[in-house]
Every structure is written in C-alpha cells, then in structure tokens.
C-alpha cells in the first residue's frame, strides 16, 4: 500500500471512531421543531411533525436534481439521441 492509501485509511478510521452525536447533526430548525413538539415524542405520538420533516427533506433532495436537469437538458437529450442511434 502506498502512503496515500494508508493516510486515507487512517482518516477514515479516525472519522469512524467519532461519537454518533457528531454524525447526527441536522439543521437546527428541524431539530428544534422535533424537540418542542407537544408530548416530545415525535416517533410514537403525533406523526404530523415527522411527516412534515420528511416532506422537507424530500424537497431539499429533489430541488438540486431538478435544477441540474434544467441546466443540462440539451446535453441529456443529445446523449439519449446518440445512445438510441448507436449501433451495436
């Protein structure tokens, strides 16, 4: 193994050794809404908060893909046309 691979492996191992709270970071607004819900039990009680958070997450995931499609639609369509006309 080269030094570069060993360094990458060491960095990955150090990152994996960090506590779970380090990786469980979310946006502060979502965390505040989930913690201040009446009853405080988001997963067992009132599911409207969880549904709202899930919709927000899906919205944040979908928007970049939609924008990329709008920006690169000509390249995508030309690739599809070229792929369809390819022989082989």
Buried (B, 14 or more C-beta within 10 A) or exposed (E): EEEEEEEEEEEEEEEEEEEEEEEEEEEEEBEEBBEEBEEEEBEEEBEEBBEEBEEBEEEEEEEEEEEEEEEEEEEEEEEEEEEEEEEE
